[in-house]
Amino acid sequence: MYDFLIVGGGIVGLSTGMALYDRFPNAKVVVLEKEAEIATHQTGHNSGVIHSGIYYKPGSFKAEFARKGSRTMTEFCEKHEIEHDICGKVIVATTKEELPLLDNLYKRGLENKLDIQKIGVDELKEIEPHVSGLGAIQVPQAGIVNYKQVSQKFAEIIVANGGEIKLNAKVENINEENDYVIIETKNETFKARTVINCAGLHSDRVAQAAGYQTNMQIVPFRGEYYNLVPEKRHLVKHLIYPVPNPKFPFLGVHFTRMIGGEVDAGPNAVLSFKREGYKKTDFSAKDLAEVLRFKGFWLLANKFMKEGMEEYARSFSKKRFTKSLQQLIPEIKEEDLIPAPAGVRAQALSADGTMVDDFHIIMGKNTIHVCNAPSPAATASIEIGKEIVRRISGASHLLERETGIKEEVYV
């Protein structure tokens, strides 16, 4: 029997495994990943940004974990010699209407205890000579990293501590008993005292299979990107973001330097017709039917109909996509953009049509379910892992076991 079984070999599941060994060095841990390798989906399609936490509601898990996570992620990369770059970010107001929104965002950043600066046009031009803006916020602690490399190091640490990582191990059935949980995959059956659901795009399904009604559903949104052609990468020195539209719950198209030297431009945000639908042609009748039957989706779609149609128009029109990018860098032309891999965001949506804004963790009898962990979850992954272990340490029904891990119980 395992002490802890983690469903999902993405960055959150792997960081949780690492955190478990920090707290319980004698525990027996196994991670189940349904794909042939770890970090395949959200982690492997991540933009690679180390976020600061400026956008998030003060006091929220997102704000706290992103702020702490940007530091702990950087320290982890330094310790394990993982290539990263704390290059900094500018958030740019391009119209007069955006200046009050920029002021509000600056105040939020200060509330979130960030070391940021308001800068004018001249200072912006010194930092990003090709950007057109009326003002900006400089966020020096933002950076970039390859989160798949980070995940691989997390996995190495788990295995070095005696843990196991099982690939091609899709969970097909869950039975939660009084003192343990039975997990069935196609080839094996596992028994564990505690199961931690970090299944990302399928986290709601895993929770439901364990018998928990979450009153929310994962709705997949595809973010589509372009790369700048190599001869135009010099136009972007750092990370360049617009002021977020408060009427639309996504950050808008921006420019992201990547560790490999590329520069990403995007994304838009459109409904994906498959939970792992990275291409416009990807389709799953089951996944789409679940979305279309969900009342919360229609309430959300009705609320953001205009913005949603604009996102779809940009999805099918390179000219429109380019025009959006030109608001930040007017020199960008259509021929400067080449298609890049897309990502899919696992966004939990409530039945009333509201997007679940914060990280959301549900405590079960012998299970824990991470039911909403979109961006900035990669940045915050080390802190999320610590939080899960903290909750285990605070729940006597999860900690009191016949193993060497019951010496400390906090109620």
DOBA-41643 format. One record per residue (C-alpha): x, y, z; residue number from 1. Coordinates in steps of 0.02 Angstrom, whole numbers, plus 50000, padded with zeros to 5 digits. Each point is the difference from the previous one (the first is absolute). Layout:
REM DOBA-41643
@px = X; py = Y; pz = Z; pos = NUM
...
END
This chain:
REM DOBA-41643
@px = 50000; py = 50000; pz = 50000; pos = 1
@px = 50058; py = 50176; pz = 49960; pos = 2
@px = 49989; py = 50140; pz = 50126; pos = 3
@px = 49964; py = 50128; pz = 49863; pos = 4
@px = 49945; py = 49979; pz = 49821; pos = 5
@px = 50000; py = 50152; pz = 49886; pos = 6
@px = 49893; py = 50003; pz = 49843; pos = 7
@px = 50085; py = 50108; pz = 49868; pos = 8
@px = 50182; py = 50018; pz = 49951; pos = 9
@px = 49995; py = 50185; pz = 49959; pos = 10
@px = 50097; py = 50133; pz = 50095; pos = 11
@px = 49872; py = 50012; pz = 50142; pos = 12
@px = 49992; py = 49813; pz = 50029; pos = 13
@px = 50188; py = 49983; pz = 49995; pos = 14
@px = 50029; py = 50149; pz = 50115; pos = 15
@px = 49877; py = 49920; pz = 50122; pos = 16
@px = 50100; py = 49838; pz = 49996; pos = 17
@px = 50158; py = 50095; pz = 50037; pos = 18
@px = 49916; py = 50095; pz = 50143; pos = 19
@px = 49937; py = 49837; pz = 50075; pos = 20
@px = 50178; py = 49935; pz = 50013; pos = 21
@px = 50057; py = 50163; pz = 50078; pos = 22
@px = 49870; py = 49974; pz = 50138; pos = 23
@px = 49990; py = 49809; pz = 50007; pos = 24
@px = 50169; py = 49929; pz = 49947; pos = 25
@px = 49949; py = 49820; pz = 50039; pos = 26
@px = 49838; py = 50004; pz = 49902; pos = 27
@px = 49961; py = 49887; pz = 49853; pos = 28
@px = 49943; py = 50110; pz = 49855; pos = 29
@px = 49945; py = 49960; pz = 49822; pos = 30
@px = 49952; py = 50119; pz = 49859; pos = 31
@px = 49884; py = 49939; pz = 49861; pos = 32
@px = 50014; py = 50086; pz = 49831; pos = 33
@px = 49886; py = 49946; pz = 49858; pos = 34
@px = 50121; py = 50053; pz = 49863; pos = 35
@px = 50164; py = 49919; pz = 49947; pos = 36
@px = 50100; py = 50141; pz = 50080; pos = 37
@px = 49977; py = 50128; pz = 50138; pos = 38
@px = 49949; py = 50183; pz = 49979; pos = 39
@px = 49914; py = 49970; pz = 49833; pos = 40
@px = 49849; py = 50114; pz = 50006; pos = 41
@px = 49982; py = 50168; pz = 50088; pos = 42
@px = 50178; py = 49993; pz = 50067; pos = 43
@px = 50075; py = 49951; pz = 49833; pos = 44
@px = 49902; py = 50134; pz = 49906; pos = 45
@px = 50036; py = 50138; pz = 50125; pos = 46
@px = 50067; py = 50171; pz = 49946; pos = 47
@px = 50138; py = 49982; pz = 50129; pos = 48
@px = 49968; py = 50163; pz = 50094; pos = 49
@px = 50047; py = 50015; pz = 50183; pos = 50
@px = 49856; py = 50111; pz = 50055; pos = 51
@px = 50010; py = 50132; pz = 50135; pos = 52
@px = 49820; py = 49994; pz = 50063; pos = 53
@px = 49956; py = 50180; pz = 49953; pos = 54
@px = 49831; py = 49959; pz = 49921; pos = 55
@px = 49920; py = 49901; pz = 50139; pos = 56
@px = 49882; py = 50050; pz = 50138; pos = 57
@px = 50098; py = 50047; pz = 50158; pos = 58
@px = 49988; py = 49862; pz = 50129; pos = 59
@px = 49957; py = 49866; pz = 49873; pos = 60
@px = 50100; py = 49840; pz = 49980; pos = 61
@px = 50048; py = 50055; pz = 49825; pos = 62
@px = 50073; py = 50164; pz = 50062; pos = 63
@px = 50091; py = 49923; pz = 50148; pos = 64
@px = 50062; py = 49843; pz = 49913; pos = 65
@px = 50057; py = 50093; pz = 49843; pos = 66
@px = 50097; py = 50127; pz = 50103; pos = 67
@px = 50081; py = 49866; pz = 50108; pos = 68
@px = 50012; py = 49880; pz = 49854; pos = 69
@px = 50098; py = 50120; pz = 49890; pos = 70
@px = 50133; py = 50001; pz = 50135; pos = 71
@px = 49999; py = 49815; pz = 50041; pos = 72
@px = 49997; py = 49952; pz = 49816; pos = 73
@px = 50149; py = 50113; pz = 49967; pos = 74
@px = 50094; py = 49928; pz = 50150; pos = 75
@px = 49961; py = 49822; pz = 49941; pos = 76
@px = 50067; py = 50037; pz = 49826; pos = 77
@px = 50158; py = 50078; pz = 50072; pos = 78
@px = 50028; py = 49852; pz = 50116; pos = 79
@px = 49978; py = 49870; pz = 49863; pos = 80
@px = 50081; py = 50101; pz = 49860; pos = 81
@px = 49844; py = 50011; pz = 49893; pos = 82
@px = 50012; py = 50136; pz = 49870; pos = 83
@px = 49888; py = 50149; pz = 50039; pos = 84
@px = 50001; py = 50188; pz = 49980; pos = 85
@px = 49924; py = 50129; pz = 50116; pos = 86
@px = 49983; py = 50120; pz = 49855; pos = 87
@px = 49857; py = 50107; pz = 50066; pos = 88
@px = 49837; py = 50054; pz = 49923; pos = 89
@px = 49912; py = 50159; pz = 49947; pos = 90
@px = 49810; py = 50018; pz = 50002; pos = 91
@px = 49957; py = 50135; pz = 49875; pos = 92
@px = 49853; py = 50120; pz = 49983; pos = 93
@px = 49979; py = 50040; pz = 49815; pos = 94
@px = 49848; py = 50116; pz = 50013; pos = 95
@px = 49942; py = 50139; pz = 50117; pos = 96
@px = 49855; py = 49889; pz = 50053; pos = 97
@px = 50124; py = 49872; pz = 50067; pos = 98
@px = 50096; py = 50120; pz = 50111; pos = 99
@px = 49876; py = 49992; pz = 50146; pos = 100
@px = 50001; py = 49809; pz = 49983; pos = 101
@px = 50189; py = 50005; pz = 50007; pos = 102
@px = 49991; py = 50102; pz = 50161; pos = 103
@px = 49881; py = 49873; pz = 50076; pos = 104
@px = 50115; py = 49858; pz = 49952; pos = 105
@px = 50149; py = 50090; pz = 50076; pos = 106
@px = 49905; py = 50021; pz = 50164; pos = 107
@px = 49956; py = 49816; pz = 49998; pos = 108
@px = 50182; py = 49956; pz = 49973; pos = 109
@px = 50049; py = 50103; pz = 50151; pos = 110
@px = 49863; py = 49916; pz = 50103; pos = 111
@px = 50077; py = 49834; pz = 49947; pos = 112
@px = 50167; py = 50060; pz = 50071; pos = 113
@px = 50090; py = 50006; pz = 49834; pos = 114
@px = 50151; py = 50107; pz = 49961; pos = 115
@px = 49932; py = 50086; pz = 49845; pos = 116
@px = 50014; py = 50172; pz = 49920; pos = 117
@px = 49888; py = 50114; pz = 49899; pos = 118
@px = 50099; py = 50065; pz = 49851; pos = 119
@px = 49968; py = 50130; pz = 49866; pos = 120
@px = 50025; py = 49999; pz = 49812; pos = 121
@px = 50185; py = 50044; pz = 50004; pos = 122
@px = 50042; py = 49863; pz = 50126; pos = 123
@px = 49894; py = 49875; pz = 49903; pos = 124
@px = 50098; py = 50041; pz = 49842; pos = 125
@px = 50163; py = 49968; pz = 50090; pos = 126
@px = 49939; py = 49827; pz = 50053; pos = 127
@px = 49904; py = 49954; pz = 49842; pos = 128
@px = 50047; py = 50118; pz = 49857; pos = 129
@px = 49873; py = 49929; pz = 49877; pos = 130
@px = 49848; py = 50005; pz = 50114; pos = 131
@px = 49867; py = 50133; pz = 49979; pos = 132
@px = 49919; py = 50052; pz = 50164; pos = 133
@px = 49942; py = 50145; pz = 50108; pos = 134
@px = 50064; py = 49925; pz = 50162; pos = 135
@px = 50045; py = 49835; pz = 50077; pos = 136
@px = 50035; py = 49898; pz = 50156; pos = 137
@px = 50172; py = 49922; pz = 50013; pos = 138
@px = 49999; py = 49831; pz = 50087; pos = 139
@px = 50182; py = 49951; pz = 50026; pos = 140
@px = 49968; py = 49832; pz = 50086; pos = 141
@px = 49912; py = 49919; pz = 49850; pos = 142
@px = 50103; py = 49875; pz = 49902; pos = 143
@px = 50004; py = 49849; pz = 49886; pos = 144
@px = 50042; py = 49816; pz = 50017; pos = 145
@px = 49964; py = 49834; pz = 49915; pos = 146
@px = 49873; py = 49920; pz = 50117; pos = 147
@px = 50020; py = 49830; pz = 49920; pos = 148
@px = 50182; py = 50001; pz = 50056; pos = 149
@px = 49944; py = 50052; pz = 50174; pos = 150
@px = 49875; py = 49856; pz = 50002; pos = 151
@px = 50133; py = 49876; pz = 49948; pos = 152
@px = 50106; py = 50055; pz = 50148; pos = 153
@px = 49850; py = 49982; pz = 50117; pos = 154
@px = 49979; py = 49823; pz = 49935; pos = 155
@px = 50184; py = 49960; pz = 50027; pos = 156
@px = 49986; py = 50057; pz = 50180; pos = 157
@px = 49846; py = 49891; pz = 50029; pos = 158
@px = 50087; py = 49846; pz = 49930; pos = 159
@px = 50161; py = 50037; pz = 50097; pos = 160
@px = 49896; py = 49997; pz = 50160; pos = 161
@px = 49927; py = 49830; pz = 49958; pos = 162
@px = 49841; py = 50056; pz = 49913; pos = 163
@px = 49929; py = 49924; pz = 49842; pos = 164
@px = 49934; py = 50079; pz = 49840; pos = 165
@px = 49886; py = 49890; pz = 49896; pos = 166
@px = 49975; py = 50051; pz = 49818; pos = 167
@px = 49859; py = 49946; pz = 49884; pos = 168
@px = 49896; py = 49982; pz = 50159; pos = 169
@px = 49831; py = 50080; pz = 49964; pos = 170
@px = 49882; py = 49991; pz = 50148; pos = 171
@px = 49843; py = 49905; pz = 49952; pos = 172
@px = 49915; py = 49969; pz = 50167; pos = 173
@px = 50011; py = 50066; pz = 50180; pos = 174
@px = 49927; py = 49920; pz = 50156; pos = 175
@px = 50021; py = 50098; pz = 50161; pos = 176
@px = 49983; py = 49889; pz = 50152; pos = 177
@px = 50006; py = 50047; pz = 50184; pos = 178
@px = 50189; py = 49988; pz = 50020; pos = 179
@px = 50069; py = 49991; pz = 49823; pos = 180
@px = 49965; py = 50028; pz = 49816; pos = 181
@px = 50004; py = 49875; pz = 49858; pos = 182
@px = 50057; py = 50070; pz = 49831; pos = 183
@px = 49979; py = 49895; pz = 49844; pos = 184
@px = 50093; py = 50031; pz = 49837; pos = 185
@px = 49997; py = 49894; pz = 49843; pos = 186
@px = 50149; py = 49895; pz = 50053; pos = 187
@px = 50014; py = 50017; pz = 50189; pos = 188
@px = 49903; py = 50026; pz = 50160; pos = 189
@px = 50071; py = 50112; pz = 50137; pos = 190
@px = 49955; py = 50016; pz = 50184; pos = 191
@px = 50043; py = 50158; pz = 50094; pos = 192
@px = 49958; py = 50079; pz = 50166; pos = 193
@px = 49983; py = 50173; pz = 49922; pos = 194
@px = 49971; py = 50049; pz = 49819; pos = 195
@px = 50040; py = 50174; pz = 49935; pos = 196
@px = 49913; py = 50052; pz = 49839; pos = 197
@px = 50111; py = 50114; pz = 49895; pos = 198
@px = 49923; py = 49949; pz = 49834; pos = 199
@px = 49989; py = 50175; pz = 49926; pos = 200
@px = 49887; py = 49994; pz = 49847; pos = 201
@px = 49913; py = 49847; pz = 50073; pos = 202
@px = 50000; py = 50048; pz = 50185; pos = 203
@px = 49810; py = 50019; pz = 50007; pos = 204
@px = 49976; py = 49827; pz = 49926; pos = 205
@px = 50118; py = 49921; pz = 50124; pos = 206
@px = 49910; py = 50088; pz = 50144; pos = 207
@px = 49832; py = 49938; pz = 49935; pos = 208
@px = 50067; py = 49823; pz = 49981; pos = 209
@px = 50048; py = 50007; pz = 50184; pos = 210
@px = 49821; py = 50050; pz = 50042; pos = 211
@px = 50017; py = 50188; pz = 50023; pos = 212
@px = 49883; py = 50126; pz = 49919; pos = 213
@px = 50101; py = 50158; pz = 49978; pos = 214
@px = 49864; py = 50114; pz = 49927; pos = 215
@px = 50129; py = 50049; pz = 49869; pos = 216
@px = 50062; py = 49933; pz = 49835; pos = 217
@px = 50162; py = 50015; pz = 49905; pos = 218
@px = 49973; py = 50098; pz = 49839; pos = 219
@px = 50151; py = 49996; pz = 49885; pos = 220
@px = 50057; py = 50161; pz = 49916; pos = 221
@px = 50132; py = 49991; pz = 49865; pos = 222
@px = 50131; py = 50136; pz = 49994; pos = 223
@px = 50071; py = 50020; pz = 49825; pos = 224
@px = 50172; py = 50076; pz = 49970; pos = 225
@px = 50116; py = 50060; pz = 49865; pos = 226
@px = 50190; py = 50011; pz = 50007; pos = 227
@px = 50095; py = 50150; pz = 49939; pos = 228
@px = 50116; py = 49958; pz = 49856; pos = 229
@px = 50182; py = 49998; pz = 50059; pos = 230
@px = 50046; py = 50165; pz = 49917; pos = 231
@px = 49862; py = 50090; pz = 50098; pos = 232
@px = 50037; py = 49931; pz = 50173; pos = 233
@px = 50102; py = 50155; pz = 50040; pos = 234
@px = 49836; py = 50097; pz = 50012; pos = 235
@px = 49967; py = 49918; pz = 50170; pos = 236
@px = 50127; py = 50022; pz = 50139; pos = 237
@px = 49900; py = 49939; pz = 50150; pos = 238
@px = 49819; py = 49945; pz = 50029; pos = 239
@px = 49870; py = 50121; pz = 49929; pos = 240
@px = 49820; py = 49992; pz = 50058; pos = 241
@px = 49846; py = 50109; pz = 49971; pos = 242
@px = 49890; py = 50068; pz = 50138; pos = 243
@px = 49870; py = 49863; pz = 50028; pos = 244
@px = 49822; py = 50034; pz = 49945; pos = 245
@px = 49899; py = 49995; pz = 50163; pos = 246
@px = 49848; py = 49945; pz = 49900; pos = 247
@px = 50086; py = 49842; pz = 49935; pos = 248
@px = 50085; py = 49871; pz = 50114; pos = 249
@px = 50158; py = 49974; pz = 49895; pos = 250
@px = 50160; py = 50103; pz = 49989; pos = 251
@px = 49996; py = 50042; pz = 49814; pos = 252
@px = 50133; py = 49973; pz = 49868; pos = 253
@px = 50178; py = 50035; pz = 50057; pos = 254
@px = 50181; py = 49965; pz = 49957; pos = 255
@px = 50099; py = 49870; pz = 50095; pos = 256
@px = 50184; py = 49963; pz = 49984; pos = 257
@px = 50036; py = 49814; pz = 50014; pos = 258
@px = 50151; py = 49911; pz = 50075; pos = 259
@px = 50047; py = 49928; pz = 49830; pos = 260
@px = 50010; py = 50174; pz = 49923; pos = 261
@px = 49830; py = 50002; pz = 49915; pos = 262
@px = 49873; py = 50138; pz = 50028; pos = 263
@px = 49818; py = 49948; pz = 50018; pos = 264
@px = 49860; py = 50118; pz = 49950; pos = 265
@px = 49826; py = 49966; pz = 50067; pos = 266
@px = 49892; py = 49919; pz = 50057; pos = 267
@px = 49820; py = 50021; pz = 49956; pos = 268
@px = 49873; py = 49899; pz = 50099; pos = 269
@px = 49871; py = 49890; pz = 49914; pos = 270
@px = 49897; py = 49852; pz = 50057; pos = 271
@px = 50089; py = 49837; pz = 49960; pos = 272
@px = 49889; py = 49861; pz = 49931; pos = 273
@px = 50109; py = 49874; pz = 50090; pos = 274
@px = 50078; py = 50007; pz = 50173; pos = 275
@px = 50170; py = 49968; pz = 49923; pos = 276
@px = 49960; py = 50090; pz = 49837; pos = 277
@px = 50157; py = 50090; pz = 49947; pos = 278
@px = 49946; py = 50016; pz = 49819; pos = 279
@px = 49844; py = 50083; pz = 49926; pos = 280
@px = 49954; py = 49831; pz = 49926; pos = 281
@px = 50012; py = 49903; pz = 50163; pos = 282
@px = 49828; py = 49939; pz = 50051; pos = 283
@px = 49923; py = 49889; pz = 50134; pos = 284
@px = 49813; py = 49970; pz = 49996; pos = 285
@px = 50003; py = 49955; pz = 50185; pos = 286
@px = 50097; py = 50155; pz = 50053; pos = 287
@px = 49897; py = 50121; pz = 49895; pos = 288
@px = 49835; py = 49922; pz = 50054; pos = 289
@px = 50048; py = 50023; pz = 50182; pos = 290
@px = 50033; py = 50184; pz = 49970; pos = 291
@px = 49840; py = 50028; pz = 49901; pos = 292
@px = 49894; py = 49913; pz = 50132; pos = 293
@px = 50075; py = 50105; pz = 50139; pos = 294
@px = 49890; py = 50148; pz = 50046; pos = 295
@px = 50148; py = 50098; pz = 50067; pos = 296
@px = 50081; py = 50004; pz = 49828; pos = 297
@px = 49848; py = 50081; pz = 49919; pos = 298
@px = 49989; py = 50130; pz = 50138; pos = 299
@px = 50184; py = 50042; pz = 49973; pos = 300
@px = 49982; py = 50002; pz = 49811; pos = 301
@px = 49852; py = 50118; pz = 50009; pos = 302
@px = 50096; py = 50118; pz = 50115; pos = 303
@px = 50154; py = 50008; pz = 49889; pos = 304
@px = 49920; py = 49974; pz = 49829; pos = 305
@px = 50079; py = 50154; pz = 49919; pos = 306
@px = 50175; py = 49967; pz = 50068; pos = 307
@px = 49986; py = 49815; pz = 49958; pos = 308
@px = 49955; py = 50035; pz = 49819; pos = 309
@px = 50148; py = 50117; pz = 49986; pos = 310
@px = 50114; py = 49861; pz = 50065; pos = 311
@px = 49931; py = 49878; pz = 49870; pos = 312
@px = 50020; py = 50128; pz = 49861; pos = 313
@px = 50182; py = 50022; pz = 50050; pos = 314
@px = 50021; py = 49812; pz = 50004; pos = 315
@px = 49958; py = 49987; pz = 49815; pos = 316
@px = 50074; py = 50165; pz = 49942; pos = 317
@px = 50187; py = 50029; pz = 50007; pos = 318
@px = 49967; py = 50180; pz = 49950; pos = 319
@px = 49892; py = 50029; pz = 50155; pos = 320
@px = 50128; py = 49912; pz = 50110; pos = 321
@px = 50137; py = 50110; pz = 49930; pos = 322
@px = 49896; py = 50156; pz = 50029; pos = 323
@px = 49983; py = 49955; pz = 50184; pos = 324
@px = 50188; py = 49979; pz = 50016; pos = 325
@px = 50030; py = 50165; pz = 49912; pos = 326
@px = 49916; py = 50091; pz = 50144; pos = 327
@px = 50158; py = 49960; pz = 50099; pos = 328
@px = 50131; py = 49992; pz = 49862; pos = 329
@px = 49943; py = 50094; pz = 49843; pos = 330
@px = 50146; py = 49932; pz = 49897; pos = 331
@px = 49930; py = 49822; pz = 50003; pos = 332
@px = 49937; py = 49939; pz = 49830; pos = 333
@px = 49906; py = 49844; pz = 49948; pos = 334
@px = 50154; py = 49927; pz = 49917; pos = 335
@px = 50094; py = 50015; pz = 50166; pos = 336
@px = 49889; py = 49867; pz = 50079; pos = 337
@px = 50010; py = 49811; pz = 49980; pos = 338
@px = 49879; py = 49877; pz = 50083; pos = 339
@px = 50055; py = 49931; pz = 50168; pos = 340
@px = 49933; py = 49859; pz = 50111; pos = 341
@px = 49842; py = 50040; pz = 50096; pos = 342
@px = 49958; py = 49964; pz = 50181; pos = 343
@px = 49838; py = 49953; pz = 50088; pos = 344
@px = 49950; py = 50078; pz = 50165; pos = 345
@px = 49899; py = 49893; pz = 50120; pos = 346
@px = 49880; py = 50131; pz = 50068; pos = 347
@px = 49875; py = 49948; pz = 50132; pos = 348
@px = 49829; py = 50078; pz = 49971; pos = 349
@px = 49862; py = 50007; pz = 50130; pos = 350
@px = 49821; py = 49954; pz = 49963; pos = 351
@px = 49951; py = 50184; pz = 50013; pos = 352
@px = 50115; py = 50044; pz = 49855; pos = 353
@px = 50143; py = 50077; pz = 50098; pos = 354
@px = 50178; py = 49948; pz = 49974; pos = 355
@px = 50077; py = 49929; pz = 50159; pos = 356
@px = 50124; py = 50140; pz = 50030; pos = 357
@px = 50116; py = 49921; pz = 50127; pos = 358
@px = 50090; py = 49836; pz = 50023; pos = 359
@px = 49872; py = 49879; pz = 50069; pos = 360
@px = 50038; py = 49846; pz = 50106; pos = 361
@px = 49866; py = 49880; pz = 50067; pos = 362
@px = 50035; py = 49889; pz = 50149; pos = 363
@px = 49919; py = 49828; pz = 49992; pos = 364
@px = 49998; py = 49855; pz = 50121; pos = 365
@px = 50161; py = 49921; pz = 49939; pos = 366
@px = 50023; py = 50110; pz = 49847; pos = 367
@px = 50053; py = 50177; pz = 49958; pos = 368
@px = 49944; py = 50080; pz = 49837; pos = 369
@px = 50088; py = 50147; pz = 49917; pos = 370
@px = 49850; py = 50053; pz = 49897; pos = 371
@px = 50059; py = 50167; pz = 49930; pos = 372
@px = 50183; py = 50037; pz = 49966; pos = 373
@px = 50019; py = 50103; pz = 49841; pos = 374
@px = 50134; py = 50133; pz = 49977; pos = 375
@px = 50099; py = 50046; pz = 50104; pos = 376
@px = 50002; py = 49820; pz = 50064; pos = 377
@px = 50170; py = 49960; pz = 49922; pos = 378
@px = 50079; py = 50149; pz = 50088; pos = 379
@px = 49909; py = 49955; pz = 50160; pos = 380
@px = 50026; py = 49812; pz = 49986; pos = 381
@px = 50125; py = 49984; pz = 50143; pos = 382
@px = 49885; py = 50101; pz = 50113; pos = 383
@px = 49846; py = 49899; pz = 49948; pos = 384
@px = 50093; py = 49840; pz = 50044; pos = 385
@px = 50043; py = 50072; pz = 50170; pos = 386
@px = 49818; py = 50051; pz = 50027; pos = 387
@px = 49937; py = 49824; pz = 49962; pos = 388
@px = 50124; py = 49927; pz = 50124; pos = 389
@px = 49950; py = 50131; pz = 50128; pos = 390
@px = 49819; py = 49946; pz = 49982; pos = 391
@px = 50048; py = 49818; pz = 50020; pos = 392
@px = 50098; py = 50045; pz = 50157; pos = 393
@px = 49847; py = 50091; pz = 50067; pos = 394
@px = 49878; py = 49857; pz = 49969; pos = 395
@px = 50017; py = 49860; pz = 50127; pos = 396
@px = 49894; py = 49881; pz = 49894; pos = 397
@px = 50130; py = 50013; pz = 49861; pos = 398
@px = 50155; py = 49994; pz = 50108; pos = 399
@px = 49965; py = 49870; pz = 50135; pos = 400
@px = 50072; py = 49846; pz = 49915; pos = 401
@px = 50092; py = 49844; pz = 50052; pos = 402
@px = 50158; py = 50066; pz = 49920; pos = 403
@px = 50142; py = 50109; pz = 50054; pos = 404
@px = 49907; py = 50158; pz = 49949; pos = 405
@px = 49881; py = 50019; pz = 50146; pos = 406
@px = 50119; py = 50074; pz = 50126; pos = 407
@px = 49931; py = 50176; pz = 49975; pos = 408
@px = 49814; py = 50036; pz = 49991; pos = 409
@px = 49932; py = 50177; pz = 49992; pos = 410
@px = 49814; py = 50024; pz = 50022; pos = 411
END
